[in-house]
Amino acid sequence: MLPDALMLNGWINRVADAPVSHRWTIETTDRVDLIQHDWTTLVKTGRSTPFQTQAWLGPWYRIVAPYFNATPLFVVVRNASGAPQMLLPLCLRRHGILRIIEFADCGLSDYNAPLLSHDFAPSAGEMRDLWREILRVLPTADLVRLEKVPAAFAGGPNPLQAISDARPMSINYWRVALPRTRKEYESRLTSTFAKELRRKNRRVEGRGKAALVHAKTPEDALRIFDALAAMRAHRFEELGRDNVLGVPELRSFYEAVITENWTEGFASLSALDVDGTIAAALFALRHDNAYYLLLSSFRDGEWKSASPGNVILDRMTTHLIESGVGVFDYTIGNESYKRDFGAEPQALLAADCARSVLGWPFAMRRVLSHHVGRRLRSPAATRAHSLAKQLLKIS
């Protein structure tokens, strides 16, 4: 059920008053059943990341959205014949005093992107016009916030990069286009790192018979996931970091992602087994002949010198190459090990579109923080940044 204030705005399943350039119409709704066919069509025949599939967002809207008091919001752009061209899986939720529209994420989705038809290719100018029209028909909010938006995905550009508010983020995502052979892959690594990997493999083997094992059943997958969660909890406690798997509702979301679409091969759980002990574990998503590393963990302490985390990534790379997988996607984060394994950085974008007086200083603060971070420290920008922080009392 939507909050009364939203119900009174009459936006549910509202169609834009006029088509954009007589090419597209826009619909918004909070009901997944009204866009289910469009969603399925775009996943099967269009372009998306795994984080916009029903296998990921179905459990998200059911489990995560209520936890964060988020309301589903879907935007569908159609062509003149009524075929879906773009679908934005969004939500509306409170952030302090602000009412924010954003992608269905809340810190769990690594990439936020639209689902696109393969023939949807608006020019930059058309996309800006379309985005303005989308903003016009969205429900009342203080801010439309986009984060972790890949500039390109699934073999093509992201049209959202053309909107006027888009800016690069300081964080990237990383991926490796896998060659046909392990030998060719190793030629891309530095000789020092390749030698280091061989040494770490020997150290792991010195502790017992080591094998990369893959879950064959949901029960196997949950067993590996439990081990991953336990190793992660220990590590995050040492670092003093918040652990998303320590929240029962969020852990149940990941378990639903693992089990509910197991037969489709969406989730992949693998472990480095050393004489019956799980020394490291990987939780990934499979989508469009790519392997998306979502969560990983490894034993430390007495295992530290053997670096089981590096060993499992090394062996997984070999397994993916031998299986004919085209891409090892290390997803979001600028950790140095990704470059060691041959991954290359890819751009992520953000945008903040103020929709009210309350939303304006928040949007300005984020934009100015971006520019200050890029060393554009003019006195005017610094003063405006300071004012925005005071207005929002955000340190």
Secondary structure, 3 states (H helix, E strand, C coil): CCCHHHHHCCCCCEECCCCECCCEEEEEECCHHHHHHHHHHHHHHCECCHHHCHHHHHHHHHHHHHHCCCEEEEEEEECCCCCEEEEEEEEEEEECCEEEEEECCCCCCCCCCCEECCCCCCCHHHHHHHHHHHHHHCCCCCEEEEEEEECEECCEECHHHHCCCCEECCCCEEEEECCCCHHHHHCCCCHHHHHHHHHHHHHHHCCCCEEEEECCCHHHHHHHHHHHHHHHHHHHHHHCCCCHHHCHHHHHHHHHHHHHCHHHCCEEEEEEEECCEEEEEEEEEEECCEEEEEEEEECCHHHHHHCHHHHHHHHHHHHHHHHCCCEEEEEECCCHHHHHCCCEEECEEEEEEECCCCHHHHHHHHHHHHHHHCCCCCHHHHHHHHHHHHHHCCC
